[in-house]
Amino acid sequence: MKLLTQKDVAKMLNKSEDHVKRLRLAGKIPFIPGRPVLMDETDVLNYLKRAKQWNHNLARTITATTKSSIMTR
């Protein structure tokens, strides 16, 4: 298990530390409270997989909706 600080995760995601904090507090990435707050690298990678899958599904939904809209014109 490799533990990462909030700053490490922010760099990894190319986001701000505040964004990572919001993800933590929303329960999207598990963390170990303390100073510094630590997150398991595996949990961060799992979050990325879920986010990628969500984006893929959203794109498919938008594409299907657009095609359906064009077909009914």
C-alpha positions in Angstrom: 0.0 0.0 0.0 1.4 3.3 -1.1 0.1 6.3 0.8 -0.2 9.7 -0.8 -0.7 13.2 0.6 -3.4 15.5 -0.6 -0.8 17.4 -2.5 0.5 14.2 -4.2 -3.1 13.4 -5.2 -3.7 16.9 -6.5 -0.6 16.6 -8.7 -1.7 13.2 -9.9 -5.2 14.4 -10.9 -3.9 17.8 -12.1 -6.4 19.5 -9.8 -6.1 21.8 -6.8 -5.7 20.6 -3.2 -9.1 22.2 -2.5 -10.6 20.0 -5.2 -9.1 16.9 -3.7 -10.4 18.0 -0.3 -13.9 18.3 -1.7 -13.6 14.8 -3.2 -12.5 13.4 0.1 -15.3 15.1 2.1 -17.9 14.0 -0.5 -16.8 10.4 0.2 -15.4 9.9 -3.3 -11.9 9.0 -2.2 -11.4 7.3 1.2 -8.7 8.9 3.4 -6.8 8.5 6.6 -7.4 11.6 8.8 -4.5 13.3 10.4 -1.7 15.7 9.5 -1.1 15.1 6.8 -4.2 13.6 5.4 -3.3 10.4 3.6 -4.9 8.5 0.8 -4.2 5.0 -0.6 -2.9 5.2 -4.2 -5.2 2.2 -5.0 -8.2 4.2 -3.8 -7.2 7.2 -6.0 -6.8 4.9 -9.1 -10.2 3.3 -8.4 -11.7 6.8 -8.2 -10.1 7.6 -11.6 -11.6 4.4 -13.1 -15.1 5.3 -11.8 -14.8 8.8 -13.2 -13.6 7.6 -16.6 -16.5 5.1 -16.7 -19.0 7.7 -15.7 -17.7 10.1 -18.5 -17.9 7.3 -21.0 -21.5 6.4 -20.1 -22.4 10.1 -20.2 -20.9 10.5 -23.7 -22.8 7.4 -24.9 -26.1 8.8 -23.5 -25.5 12.2 -25.2 -24.7 10.5 -28.5 -27.8 8.3 -28.4 -30.0 11.3 -27.5 -28.5 13.4 -30.3 -29.0 10.6 -32.9 -32.6 10.1 -31.7 -33.2 13.8 -31.9 -31.9 14.0 -35.5 -33.9 11.0 -36.6 -37.2 12.5 -35.4 -36.8 15.7 -37.4 
